[in-house]
């Protein structure tokens, strides 16, 4: 049975990588059914004619789905970054703000198969942030912060398995992981081109600036 998460990708017409390993396999529904749910196989996405507002809305929806953000939560973040538009590049600031949330850092490091799973792992208290146990996925990390898998959690089958599969060469260069100490470190700011999917940030900002 196809999950509701997979239907989101079909509706958007592109992979948003919401289901972890399944997204990289031949089981991905978007490969077998490259058309929106409820449409026929003969449907072609080029038939869609979106207004500028429609394009902005779709891009905002895509961004929220990728990062698992609620609308109220995302509006708050947008408001925060727009306040600093005179001092910094807002597009870059938004990416830094979103990418450096604790759960996303866990996902980016490969310690979770999806962002949804990363949020669950953090909520269950499996990590220490700078030596303190945390259970809030949305906590903002900073350059220099250290995230460690708790000793008790390392005994669990999940972490034994995920650590054996971890490939440091696939980890973003703004993160580093020490396999001996099991410490994940934020070594620099993430860049927009490193997020892995194509997102038109100006369209999103325009939508929320209306």
Order of alpha helices (4+ residues) and beta strands (2+ residues): alpha-alpha-alpha-alpha-alpha-alpha-alpha-beta-beta-beta-alpha-alpha-beta-beta-alpha
